């Protein structure tokens, strides 16, 4: 399997040069789909059936359409895809509810590319996807058991390590999330009809 398989999978839904410049997703254990949407400022009653391809460009607020959240179950977790607001510290903390866990990936090729992990209202770990030595939080190493064998750091200064492309680092972040959640994002999830919710 290619080391950038999840990046390429997401890009396959829009192979244009504009695709995958930004991607924001969150996962939470505890809140239901509608509860998670409400915690993120969405409107639980606005949900309509949709899949990732139908949600499409602009649904994240980058176009003229109102921003939306694509939300669906992933095992015992809820996965949400939206705009940058769902990967902010406050959003990740809100998604932990009263004792659950939450993760978020923010991918902005010209901005922050971060992997976050929170539990019980505390932000435990924030990792820079391009340099995992850059980390903060109450327990910066909490995700280390899930990072084994994954490559992130774009550091050509070490001649013993082949360089890591951004697409691989992004894929590594999603693989790490999948290890925590117990299910990796895949084509079956993306093609399944979930629900899209309006976020004002």
MDTraj code that builds the backbone (N, CA, C; nanometers):
import mdtraj as md
import numpy as np

residues = "UNK UNK UNK UNK UNK UNK UNK UNK UNK UNK UNK UNK UNK UNK UNK UNK UNK UNK UNK UNK UNK UNK UNK UNK UNK UNK UNK UNK UNK UNK UNK UNK UNK UNK UNK UNK UNK UNK UNK UNK UNK UNK UNK UNK UNK UNK UNK UNK UNK UNK UNK UNK UNK UNK UNK UNK UNK UNK UNK UNK UNK UNK UNK UNK UNK UNK UNK UNK UNK UNK UNK UNK UNK UNK UNK UNK UNK UNK UNK UNK UNK UNK UNK UNK UNK UNK UNK UNK UNK UNK UNK UNK UNK UNK UNK UNK UNK UNK UNK UNK UNK UNK UNK UNK UNK UNK UNK UNK UNK UNK UNK UNK UNK UNK UNK UNK UNK UNK UNK UNK UNK UNK UNK UNK UNK UNK UNK UNK UNK UNK UNK UNK UNK UNK UNK UNK UNK UNK UNK UNK UNK UNK UNK UNK UNK UNK UNK UNK UNK UNK UNK UNK UNK UNK UNK UNK UNK UNK UNK UNK UNK UNK UNK UNK UNK UNK UNK UNK UNK UNK UNK UNK UNK UNK UNK UNK UNK UNK UNK UNK UNK UNK UNK UNK UNK UNK UNK UNK UNK UNK UNK UNK UNK UNK UNK UNK UNK UNK UNK UNK".split()
xyz = np.array([
    [0.0845, -0.1187, 0.0000],
    [0.0000, 0.0000, 0.0000],
    [0.0885, 0.1243, 0.0000],
    [0.0608, 0.2215, -0.0856],
    [0.1438, 0.3428, -0.0896],
    [0.1434, 0.4165, 0.0440],
    [0.2549, 0.4788, 0.0762],
    [0.2662, 0.5479, 0.2050],
    [0.1767, 0.6716, 0.2118],
    [0.1256, 0.7164, 0.0974],
    [0.0372, 0.8334, 0.0956],
    [-0.1052, 0.7948, 0.0533],
    [-0.1461, 0.6697, 0.0832],
    [-0.2718, 0.6176, 0.0285],
    [-0.3948, 0.6968, 0.0715],
    [-0.3983, 0.7501, 0.1939],
    [-0.5171, 0.8239, 0.2369],
    [-0.5228, 0.9630, 0.1745],
    [-0.4087, 1.0246, 0.1573],
    [-0.4054, 1.1518, 0.0832],
    [-0.4574, 1.1299, -0.0581],
    [-0.4081, 1.0265, -0.1255],
    [-0.4488, 0.9999, -0.2631],
    [-0.5959, 0.9603, -0.2712],
    [-0.6450, 0.8880, -0.1722],
    [-0.7865, 0.8518, -0.1703],
    [-0.8737, 0.9775, -0.1656],
    [-0.8437, 1.0678, -0.0743],
    [-0.9239, 1.1904, -0.0633],
    [-0.9118, 1.2750, -0.1896],
    [-0.7937, 1.2810, -0.2450],
    [-0.7731, 1.3615, -0.3657],
    [-0.8464, 1.3017, -0.4855],
    [-0.8707, 1.1716, -0.4859],
    [-0.9377, 1.1079, -0.5986],
    [-1.0798, 1.1595, -0.6190],
    [-1.1376, 1.2212, -0.5144],
    [-1.2720, 1.2763, -0.5276],
    [-1.2705, 1.4109, -0.5997],
    [-1.1551, 1.4720, -0.6100],
    [-1.1385, 1.5970, -0.6849],
    [-0.9920, 1.6060, -0.7248],
    [-0.9565, 1.5547, -0.8425],
    [-0.8153, 1.5495, -0.8812],
    [-0.7582, 1.6821, -0.9311],
    [-0.8334, 1.7900, -0.9183],
    [-0.7836, 1.9193, -0.9659],
    [-0.6681, 1.9676, -0.8791],
    [-0.5955, 2.0652, -0.9295],
    [-0.4832, 2.1212, -0.8549],
    [-0.5279, 2.1939, -0.7285],
    [-0.6567, 2.2245, -0.7193],
    [-0.7079, 2.2973, -0.6032],
    [-0.7434, 2.2045, -0.4870],
    [-0.7542, 2.0752, -0.5155],
    [-0.7990, 1.9840, -0.4106],
    [-0.6885, 1.9594, -0.3085],
    [-0.7311, 1.9252, -0.1899],
    [-0.6435, 1.8872, -0.0794],
    [-0.5467, 1.9982, -0.0376],
    [-0.5833, 2.1215, -0.0658],
    [-0.5046, 2.2304, -0.0067],
    [-0.5417, 2.2485, 0.1392],
    [-0.6653, 2.2111, 0.1711],
    [-0.7123, 2.2175, 0.3093],
    [-0.7994, 2.0954, 0.3376],
    [-0.7909, 2.0455, 0.4591],
    [-0.8772, 1.9367, 0.5025],
    [-0.8830, 1.9419, 0.6545],
    [-1.0046, 1.9349, 0.7072],
    [-1.0228, 1.9406, 0.8526],
    [-1.1215, 1.8317, 0.8938],
    [-1.0823, 1.7517, 0.9905],
    [-1.1688, 1.6443, 1.0378],
    [-1.1524, 1.6272, 1.1880],
    [-1.2571, 1.5765, 1.2514],
    [-1.2545, 1.5494, 1.3945],
    [-1.3267, 1.4185, 1.4211],
    [-1.2876, 1.3531, 1.5282],
    [-1.3483, 1.2280, 1.5715],
    [-1.3775, 1.2414, 1.7206],
    [-1.4920, 1.1926, 1.7649],
    [-1.5220, 1.1992, 1.9079],
    [-1.5875, 1.0701, 1.9530],
    [-1.5555, 1.0323, 2.0746],
    [-1.6095, 0.9127, 2.1379],
    [-1.6951, 0.9595, 2.2544],
    [-1.8219, 0.9319, 2.2457],
    [-1.9132, 0.9782, 2.3508],
    [-2.0354, 1.0432, 2.2909],
    [-2.0223, 1.1673, 2.2400],
    [-2.1389, 1.2347, 2.1824],
    [-2.1940, 1.1613, 2.0604],
    [-2.3270, 1.1608, 2.0471],
    [-2.3885, 1.1100, 1.9251],
    [-2.3581, 1.2067, 1.8108],
    [-2.3964, 1.1665, 1.6913],
    [-2.3745, 1.2517, 1.5740],
    [-2.4392, 1.3890, 1.5927],
    [-2.5665, 1.3905, 1.6328],
    [-2.6384, 1.5181, 1.6486],
    [-2.5796, 1.5991, 1.7638],
    [-2.5413, 1.5337, 1.8718],
    [-2.4805, 1.6056, 1.9841],
    [-2.3479, 1.6673, 1.9427],
    [-2.2684, 1.5939, 1.8658],
    [-2.1405, 1.6474, 1.8196],
    [-2.1608, 1.7685, 1.7298],
    [-2.2579, 1.7605, 1.6419],
    [-2.2883, 1.8741, 1.5539],
    [-2.3269, 1.9965, 1.6360],
    [-2.4109, 1.9768, 1.7379],
    [-2.4513, 2.0886, 1.8227],
    [-2.3326, 2.1470, 1.8983],
    [-2.2429, 2.0617, 1.9471],
    [-2.1252, 2.1090, 2.0193],
    [-2.0355, 2.1957, 1.9309],
    [-2.0409, 2.1718, 1.8003],
    [-1.9573, 2.2471, 1.7067],
    [-2.0314, 2.3656, 1.6443],
    [-2.1494, 2.3966, 1.6955],
    [-2.2225, 2.5133, 1.6467],
    [-2.3082, 2.4872, 1.5251],
    [-2.3263, 2.3601, 1.4913],
    [-2.4136, 2.3264, 1.3795],
    [-2.5581, 2.3160, 1.4231],
    [-2.6448, 2.2887, 1.3268],
    [-2.7879, 2.2780, 1.3528],
    [-2.8303, 2.1318, 1.3370],
    [-2.8494, 2.0595, 1.4481],
    [-2.8802, 1.9169, 1.4395],
    [-3.0034, 1.8855, 1.3551],
    [-3.1002, 1.9760, 1.3530],
    [-3.2222, 1.9515, 1.2765],
    [-3.2080, 1.9725, 1.1265],
    [-3.0920, 2.0190, 1.0830],
    [-3.0737, 2.0505, 0.9406],
    [-3.0164, 1.9334, 0.8610],
    [-2.9925, 1.8197, 0.9260],
    [-2.9234, 1.7094, 0.8605],
    [-2.9974, 1.6532, 0.7399],
    [-2.9246, 1.6355, 0.6316],
    [-2.9770, 1.5722, 0.5103],
    [-2.8774, 1.4666, 0.4645],
    [-2.9259, 1.3578, 0.4032],
    [-2.8338, 1.2529, 0.3592],
    [-2.7314, 1.3059, 0.2589],
    [-2.6081, 1.2664, 0.2753],
    [-2.5018, 1.3094, 0.1849],
    [-2.3808, 1.2193, 0.2053],
    [-2.2952, 1.2155, 0.1043],
    [-2.1685, 1.1459, 0.1165],
    [-2.0559, 1.2447, 0.0869],
    [-1.9328, 1.1987, 0.0963],
    [-1.8195, 1.2900, 0.0809],
    [-1.8160, 1.3545, -0.0574],
    [-1.8444, 1.2769, -0.1597],
    [-1.8425, 1.3319, -0.2953],
    [-1.9528, 1.4353, -0.3139],
    [-2.0700, 1.4102, -0.2557],
    [-2.1801, 1.5039, -0.2691],
    [-2.1625, 1.6281, -0.1846],
    [-2.0997, 1.6093, -0.0690],
    [-2.0722, 1.7231, 0.0201],
    [-1.9878, 1.8243, -0.0553],
    [-1.8809, 1.7796, -0.1141],
    [-1.8087, 1.8486, -0.2201],
    [-1.7463, 1.9827, -0.1888],
    [-1.6757, 2.0382, -0.2870],
    [-1.6081, 2.1667, -0.2721],
    [-1.7072, 2.2771, -0.2358],
    [-1.6675, 2.3619, -0.1456],
    [-1.7524, 2.4727, -0.1035],
    [-1.8337, 2.4422, 0.0198],
    [-1.8600, 2.3146, 0.0464],
    [-1.9393, 2.2784, 0.1636],
    [-1.8662, 2.3097, 0.2929],
    [-1.7344, 2.3243, 0.2837],
    [-1.6565, 2.3554, 0.4034],
    [-1.6486, 2.5052, 0.4293],
    [-1.7264, 2.5837, 0.3527],
    [-1.7252, 2.7281, 0.3700],
    [-1.6232, 2.7985, 0.2838],
    [-1.5517, 2.7235, 0.1991],
    [-1.4501, 2.7855, 0.1144],
    [-1.5102, 2.8472, -0.0119],
    [-1.6360, 2.8169, -0.0395],
    [-1.7022, 2.8734, -0.1570],
    [-1.8152, 2.9649, -0.1152],
    [-1.9147, 2.9781, -0.2016],
    [-2.0276, 3.0662, -0.1728],
    [-2.1342, 2.9974, -0.0873],
    [-2.1307, 2.8648, -0.0828],
    [-2.2318, 2.7922, -0.0058],
    [-2.2079, 2.8088, 0.1439],
    [-2.3166, 2.7919, 0.2206],
    [-2.3007, 2.7927, 0.3658],
    [-2.2124, 2.6767, 0.4074],
    [-2.1350, 2.6993, 0.5116],
    [-2.0485, 2.5915, 0.5601],
    [-2.1347, 2.4773, 0.6124],
    [-2.0809, 2.3580, 0.6033],
    [-2.1537, 2.2418, 0.6506],
    [-2.0615, 2.1420, 0.7160],
    [-2.1196, 2.0540, 0.7933],
    [-2.0478, 1.9446, 0.8564],
    [-2.0992, 1.8139, 0.7990],
    [-2.0111, 1.7318, 0.7490],
    [-2.0468, 1.5965, 0.7102],
    [-2.0162, 1.5081, 0.8305],
    [-2.1161, 1.4377, 0.8806],
    [-2.0995, 1.3615, 1.0041],
    [-2.1540, 1.2210, 0.9874],
    [-2.0825, 1.1253, 1.0429],
    [-2.1276, 0.9867, 1.0384],
    [-2.0565, 0.9043, 1.1433],
    [-2.1124, 0.7895, 1.1728],
    [-2.0541, 0.7002, 1.2719],
    [-1.9374, 0.6239, 1.2128],
    [-1.8371, 0.6006, 1.2961],
    [-1.7221, 0.5191, 1.2591],
    [-1.6946, 0.4285, 1.3784],
    [-1.7531, 0.3100, 1.3747],
    [-1.7455, 0.2231, 1.4910],
    [-1.8149, 0.2894, 1.6089],
    [-1.7460, 0.2981, 1.7211],
    [-1.8027, 0.3624, 1.8390],
    [-1.7767, 0.5118, 1.8450],
    [-1.7287, 0.5691, 1.7372],
    [-1.6952, 0.7110, 1.7308],
    [-1.7822, 0.7813, 1.6284],
    [-1.7832, 0.9136, 1.6351],
    [-1.8437, 0.9969, 1.5316],
    [-1.7313, 1.0693, 1.4591],
    [-1.7333, 1.0648, 1.3259],
    [-1.6361, 1.1398, 1.2459],
    [-1.7067, 1.2578, 1.1826],
    [-1.6391, 1.3717, 1.1814],
    [-1.6937, 1.4926, 1.1218],
    [-1.5893, 1.5545, 1.0298],
    [-1.6332, 1.6013, 0.9148],
    [-1.5475, 1.6734, 0.8209],
    [-1.6097, 1.8102, 0.7996],
    [-1.5296, 1.9153, 0.8105],
    [-1.5841, 2.0498, 0.7959],
    [-1.4761, 2.1506, 0.7651],
    [-1.4923, 2.2713, 0.8185],
    [-1.3922, 2.3751, 0.7966],
    [-1.2992, 2.3831, 0.9170],
    [-1.2142, 2.4848, 0.9187],
    [-1.1094, 2.4920, 1.0200],
    [-1.1626, 2.5017, 1.1623],
    [-1.2887, 2.5419, 1.1796],
    [-1.3429, 2.5576, 1.3144],
    [-1.3485, 2.4252, 1.3904],
    [-1.3651, 2.3135, 1.3203],
    [-1.3815, 2.1866, 1.3929],
    [-1.2493, 2.1327, 1.4459],
    [-1.1385, 2.1913, 1.4021],
    [-1.0082, 2.1451, 1.4493],
    [-0.9446, 2.2416, 1.5485],
    [-1.0168, 2.3459, 1.5870],
    [-0.9652, 2.4394, 1.6863],
    [-0.9617, 2.3764, 1.8248],
    [-0.8794, 2.4304, 1.9124],
    [-0.8656, 2.3742, 2.0472],
    [-0.9996, 2.3671, 2.1193],
    [-1.0783, 2.4752, 2.1134],
    [-1.2060, 2.4780, 2.1851],
    [-1.3008, 2.3711, 2.1329],
    [-1.3005, 2.3505, 2.0004],
    [-1.3887, 2.2501, 1.9423],
    [-1.3480, 2.1097, 1.9857],
    [-1.2193, 2.0825, 1.9824],
    [-1.1717, 1.9491, 2.0214],
    [-1.2057, 1.9223, 2.1680],
    [-1.1884, 2.0225, 2.2527],
    [-1.2217, 2.0052, 2.3944],
    [-1.3713, 1.9847, 2.4124],
    [-1.4530, 2.0602, 2.3404],
    [-1.5986, 2.0458, 2.3515],
    [-1.6426, 1.9054, 2.3126],
    [-1.5769, 1.8473, 2.2138],
    [-1.6165, 1.7153, 2.1656],
    [-1.5857, 1.6028, 2.2640],
    [-1.5050, 1.6308, 2.3649],
    [-1.4790, 1.5259, 2.4646],
    [-1.5975, 1.5082, 2.5577],
    [-1.6963, 1.5996, 2.5501],
    [-1.8147, 1.5853, 2.6342],
    [-1.7783, 1.5854, 2.7808],
    [-1.8335, 1.4912, 2.8537],
    [-1.8095, 1.4854, 2.9980],
    [-1.7061, 1.3799, 3.0366],
    [-1.6442, 1.3173, 2.9389],
    [-1.5436, 1.2178, 2.9742],
    [-1.4934, 1.1373, 2.8568],
    [-1.5279, 1.1769, 2.7378],
    [-1.4854, 1.1024, 2.6209],
    [-1.3525, 1.1488, 2.5655],
    [-1.3199, 1.0965, 2.4491],
    [-1.1971, 1.1314, 2.3796],
    [-1.2324, 1.2013, 2.2478],
    [-1.1397, 1.2815, 2.1983],
    [-1.1580, 1.3459, 2.0690],
    [-1.0223, 1.3644, 2.0033],
    [-1.0230, 1.3570, 1.8715],
    [-0.9032, 1.3822, 1.7912],
    [-0.9411, 1.4763, 1.6792],
    [-0.8422, 1.5469, 1.6276],
    [-0.8656, 1.6332, 1.5126],
    [-0.7395, 1.6397, 1.4280],
    [-0.7607, 1.6494, 1.2988],
    [-0.6521, 1.6725, 1.2041],
    [-0.6831, 1.8004, 1.1289],
    [-0.5888, 1.8926, 1.1312],
    [-0.6002, 2.0132, 1.0492],
    [-0.4888, 2.0088, 0.9456],
    [-0.5287, 2.0233, 0.8210],
    [-0.4351, 2.0155, 0.7093],
    [-0.4537, 2.1415, 0.6259],
    [-0.3594, 2.2301, 0.6332],
    [-0.3603, 2.3526, 0.5539],
    [-0.2194, 2.3683, 0.5005],
    [-0.2049, 2.3427, 0.3718],
    [-0.0710, 2.3366, 0.3149],
    [0.0059, 2.4676, 0.3318],
    [-0.0668, 2.5766, 0.3566],
    [-0.0011, 2.7053, 0.3774],
    [-0.0220, 2.7564, 0.5195],
    [-0.0639, 2.6672, 0.6082],
    [-0.0883, 2.7073, 0.7464],
    [-0.0565, 2.5939, 0.8410],
    [-0.1359, 2.5804, 0.9455],
    [-0.1113, 2.4776, 1.0461],
    [-0.1511, 2.3395, 0.9947],
    [-0.0641, 2.2435, 1.0166],
    [-0.0923, 2.1024, 0.9876],
    [-0.0695, 2.0275, 1.1182],
    [-0.1776, 1.9999, 1.1896],
    [-0.1671, 1.9522, 1.3270],
    [-0.2517, 1.8286, 1.3511],
    [-0.2066, 1.7479, 1.4449],
    [-0.2824, 1.6351, 1.4980],
    [-0.3047, 1.6623, 1.6461],
    [-0.4321, 1.6597, 1.6890],
    [-0.4657, 1.6917, 1.8278],
    [-0.5400, 1.5761, 1.8930],
    [-0.5163, 1.5629, 2.0232],
    [-0.5824, 1.4585, 2.1009],
    [-0.6249, 1.5162, 2.2355],
    [-0.7520, 1.4976, 2.2696],
    [-0.8047, 1.5477, 2.3963],
    [-0.8857, 1.4389, 2.4649],
    [-0.8919, 1.4496, 2.5960],
    [-0.9708, 1.3541, 2.6742],
    [-1.0243, 1.4238, 2.7973],
    [-1.1528, 1.4043, 2.8248],
    [-1.2159, 1.4558, 2.9472],
    [-1.1924, 1.6051, 2.9664],
    [-1.2056, 1.6811, 2.8581],
    [-1.1950, 1.8259, 2.8672],
    [-1.0539, 1.8791, 2.8790],
    [-0.9542, 1.7951, 2.8522],
    [-0.8147, 1.8399, 2.8594],
    [-0.7448, 1.8116, 2.7270],
    [-0.6725, 1.9090, 2.6770],
    [-0.5969, 1.8935, 2.5539],
    [-0.4639, 1.8287, 2.5897],
    [-0.4522, 1.7005, 2.5567],
    [-0.3348, 1.6253, 2.5983],
    [-0.2172, 1.6423, 2.5032],
    [-0.2450, 1.6387, 2.3716],
    [-0.1353, 1.6375, 2.2749],
    [-0.1698, 1.7198, 2.1528],
    [-0.0755, 1.8025, 2.1091],
    [-0.0828, 1.8724, 1.9804],
    [0.0504, 1.8484, 1.9106],
    [0.0448, 1.7782, 1.7973],
    [0.1652, 1.7466, 1.7208],
    [0.1646, 1.8221, 1.5895],
    [0.2787, 1.8758, 1.5529],
    [0.2977, 1.9310, 1.4189],
    [0.3212, 1.8129, 1.3250],
    [0.2339, 1.7968, 1.2258],
    [0.2425, 1.6820, 1.1353],
    [0.3752, 1.6797, 1.0601],
    [0.4337, 1.7958, 1.0365],
    [0.5579, 1.8025, 0.9608],
    [0.6828, 1.7953, 1.0484],
    [0.6639, 1.8019, 1.1790],
    [0.7780, 1.7930, 1.2708],
    [0.7250, 1.7521, 1.4073],
    [0.7188, 1.6226, 1.4317],
    [0.6565, 1.5743, 1.5547],
    [0.7400, 1.6014, 1.6791],
    [0.8606, 1.6574, 1.6623],
    [0.9345, 1.7050, 1.7796],
    [0.8697, 1.8318, 1.8346],
    [0.7927, 1.8986, 1.7493],
    [0.7182, 2.0177, 1.7913],
    [0.5843, 1.9705, 1.8466],
    [0.5738, 1.9647, 1.9786],
    [0.4522, 1.9133, 2.0402],
    [0.4253, 1.9852, 2.1712],
    [0.2987, 2.0004, 2.2019],
    [0.2572, 2.0654, 2.3256],
    [0.1414, 1.9858, 2.3853],
    [0.0904, 2.0345, 2.4984],
    [-0.0228, 1.9713, 2.5647],
    [0.0161, 1.9202, 2.7015],
    [-0.0838, 1.8749, 2.7756],
    [-0.0598, 1.8256, 2.9108],
    [0.0178, 1.6946, 2.9114],
    [0.0042, 1.6171, 2.8032],
    [0.0774, 1.4905, 2.7897],
    [0.1233, 1.4796, 2.6444],
    [0.2300, 1.5504, 2.6085],
    [0.2709, 1.5592, 2.4675],
    [0.3014, 1.4246, 2.4024],
    [0.3306, 1.3225, 2.4829],
    [0.3670, 1.1917, 2.4276],
    [0.2519, 1.0920, 2.4287],
    [0.1313, 1.1368, 2.4567],
    [0.0189, 1.0444, 2.4737],
    [-0.0105, 0.9625, 2.3490],
    [0.0181, 1.0156, 2.2319],
    [-0.0116, 0.9437, 2.1078],
    [0.1038, 0.8554, 2.0600],
    [0.2155, 0.8602, 2.1271],
    [0.3330, 0.7864, 2.0796],
    [0.3068, 0.6375, 2.0527],
    [0.2273, 0.5675, 2.1361],
    [0.2032, 0.4251, 2.1063],
    [0.1340, 0.4020, 1.9711],
    [0.0707, 0.5057, 1.9181],
    [-0.0024, 0.4918, 1.7917],
    [0.0787, 0.5406, 1.6713],
    [0.1996, 0.5865, 1.6949],
    [0.2807, 0.6434, 1.5874],
    [0.3870, 0.5476, 1.5360],
    [0.3936, 0.4290, 1.5913],
    [0.4991, 0.3342, 1.5556],
    [0.4981, 0.3038, 1.4059],
    [0.6127, 0.3205, 1.3426],
    [0.6270, 0.2898, 1.2013],
    [0.5791, 0.3978, 1.1069],
    [0.5221, 0.5039, 1.1604],
    [0.4722, 0.6129, 1.0767],
    [0.5801, 0.7199, 1.0617],
    [0.5796, 0.7861, 0.9468],
    [0.6799, 0.8887, 0.9208],
    [0.6102, 1.0229, 0.8993],
    [0.6677, 1.1248, 0.9613],
    [0.6101, 1.2575, 0.9551],
    [0.7114, 1.3633, 0.9110],
    [0.8222, 1.3684, 0.9805],
    [0.9082, 1.4853, 0.9776],
    [0.9732, 1.5072, 0.8415],
    [0.9527, 1.6262, 0.7893],
    [1.0160, 1.6654, 0.6640],
    [1.1512, 1.7271, 0.6972],
    [1.2526, 1.6425, 0.7120],
    [1.3851, 1.6906, 0.7517],
    [1.4907, 1.6273, 0.6620],
    [1.5290, 1.6967, 0.5552],
    [1.6285, 1.6401, 0.4633],
    [1.7704, 1.6448, 0.5186],
    [1.7891, 1.6950, 0.6404],
    [1.9243, 1.7107, 0.6942],
    [1.9832, 1.5784, 0.7447],
    [1.8985, 1.4761, 0.7618],
    [1.9483, 1.3469, 0.8096],
    [1.9682, 1.2547, 0.6898],
    [2.0924, 1.2271, 0.6527],
    [2.1185, 1.1469, 0.5329],
    [2.0761, 1.0010, 0.5467],
    [2.0542, 0.9543, 0.6699],
    [2.0139, 0.8157, 0.6909],
    [1.8630, 0.7947, 0.6796],
    [1.7895, 0.9034, 0.6705],
    [1.6447, 0.8942, 0.6611],
    [1.5974, 0.9506, 0.5279],
    [1.5250, 0.8703, 0.4475],
    [1.4702, 0.9247, 0.3239],
    [1.3707, 1.0356, 0.3551],
    [1.3643, 1.1329, 0.2671],
    [1.2768, 1.2470, 0.2924],
    [1.1308, 1.2036, 0.2908],
    [1.0497, 1.2721, 0.3692],
    [0.9073, 1.2446, 0.3790],
    [0.8328, 1.3530, 0.3024],
    [0.7479, 1.3112, 0.2107],
    [0.6656, 1.4063, 0.1367],
    [0.5454, 1.4476, 0.2217],
    [0.4922, 1.5679, 0.1996],
    [0.3751, 1.6112, 0.2777],
    [0.2585, 1.5130, 0.2725],
    [0.2345, 1.4525, 0.1562],
    [0.1214, 1.3593, 0.1442],
    [0.1394, 1.2391, 0.2357],
    [0.2631, 1.1953, 0.2572],
    [0.2877, 1.0835, 0.3484],
    [0.2665, 1.1270, 0.4925],
    [0.3146, 1.2458, 0.5280],
    [0.2956, 1.2947, 0.6644],
    [0.1473, 1.3074, 0.6979],
    [0.0692, 1.3589, 0.6031],
    [-0.0758, 1.3716, 0.6217],
    [-0.1391, 1.2337, 0.6394],
    [-0.1015, 1.1391, 0.5544],
    [-0.1538, 1.0029, 0.5649],
    [-0.1166, 0.9412, 0.6994],
    [0.0066, 0.9650, 0.7446],
    [0.0490, 0.9121, 0.8740],
    [-0.0397, 0.9631, 0.9869],
    [-0.0788, 1.0895, 0.9807],
    [-0.1671, 1.1457, 1.0833],
    [-0.3015, 1.0742, 1.0835],
    [-0.3576, 1.0483, 0.9649],
    [-0.4866, 0.9800, 0.9574],
    [-0.4753, 0.8336, 0.9994],
    [-0.3631, 0.7703, 0.9688],
    [-0.3422, 0.6325, 1.0137],
    [-0.3354, 0.6278, 1.1664],
    [-0.2656, 0.7237, 1.2271],
    [-0.2582, 0.7294, 1.3734],
    [-0.3972, 0.7448, 1.4336],
    [-0.4786, 0.8307, 1.3760],
    [-0.6163, 0.8472, 1.4237],
    [-0.6909, 0.7150, 1.4129],
    [-0.6764, 0.6468, 1.3001],
    [-0.7431, 0.5196, 1.2810],
    [-0.7041, 0.4170, 1.3851],
    [-0.5795, 0.4200, 1.4284],
    [-0.5346, 0.3275, 1.5323],
    [-0.6017, 0.3567, 1.6653],
    [-0.6205, 0.4839, 1.6965],
    [-0.6887, 0.5206, 1.8206],
    [-0.8364, 0.4827, 1.8129],
    [-0.8985, 0.5170, 1.7013],
    [-1.0423, 0.4963, 1.6831],
    [-1.0752, 0.3480, 1.6648],
    [-0.9815, 0.2745, 1.6067],
    [-1.0061, 0.1335, 1.5798],
    [-1.0578, 0.1078, 1.4399],
    [-1.0633, 0.2112, 1.3569],
    [-1.1080, 0.1977, 1.2185],
    [-1.0473, 0.3105, 1.1373],
    [-0.9808, 0.2751, 1.0297],
    [-0.9169, 0.3758, 0.9450],
    [-1.0167, 0.4315, 0.8443],
    [-1.0071, 0.5592, 0.8181],
    [-1.0863, 0.6205, 0.7123],
    [-1.0605, 0.5463, 0.5818],
    [-1.1673, 0.5139, 0.5081],
    [-1.1494, 0.4403, 0.3837],
    [-1.2570, 0.4801, 0.2829],
    [-1.2496, 0.4226, 0.1645],
    [-1.3437, 0.4559, 0.0574],
    [-1.4861, 0.4174, 0.0948],
    [-1.5007, 0.3067, 0.1664],
    [-1.6345, 0.2636, 0.2064],
    [-1.7012, 0.3696, 0.2933],
    [-1.6266, 0.4280, 0.3895],
    [-1.6848, 0.5326, 0.4738],
    [-1.7177, 0.6555, 0.3898],
    [-1.6272, 0.6956, 0.3036],
    [-1.6474, 0.8158, 0.2232],
    [-1.7649, 0.8021, 0.1270],
    [-1.7899, 0.6808, 0.0790],
    [-1.8980, 0.6584, -0.0166],
    [-2.0313, 0.6281, 0.0496],
    [-2.0308, 0.6030, 0.1800],
    [-2.1551, 0.5755, 0.2525],
    [-2.2345, 0.7045, 0.2693],
    [-2.3662, 0.6941, 0.2620],
    [-2.4525, 0.8105, 0.2850],
    [-2.4562, 0.8399, 0.4348],
    [-2.3956, 0.9499, 0.4735],
    [-2.4024, 0.9977, 0.6103],
    [-2.5015, 1.1145, 0.6125],
    [-2.4728, 1.2160, 0.6922],
    [-2.5618, 1.3332, 0.6916],
    [-2.4770, 1.4601, 0.6946],
    [-2.5262, 1.5618, 0.6268],
    [-2.4609, 1.6922, 0.6239],
    [-2.5472, 1.7918, 0.6999],
    [-2.4838, 1.8725, 0.7832],
    [-2.5530, 1.9672, 0.8686],
    [-2.5046, 2.1099, 0.8417],
    [-2.5967, 2.2037, 0.8481],
    [-2.5629, 2.3437, 0.8260],
    [-2.4926, 2.4001, 0.9488],
    [-2.3895, 2.4807, 0.9230],
    [-2.3217, 2.5573, 1.0265],
    [-2.3251, 2.7031, 0.9838],
    [-2.3893, 2.7856, 1.0600],
    [-2.4011, 2.9283, 1.0229],
    [-2.2693, 2.9994, 1.0417],
])
top = md.Topology()
chain = top.add_chain()
for i, resn in enumerate(residues, 1):
    res = top.add_residue(resn, chain, resSeq=i)
    for name in ("N", "CA", "C"):
        top.add_atom(name, md.element.get_by_symbol(name[0]), res)
traj = md.Trajectory(xyz[None], top)
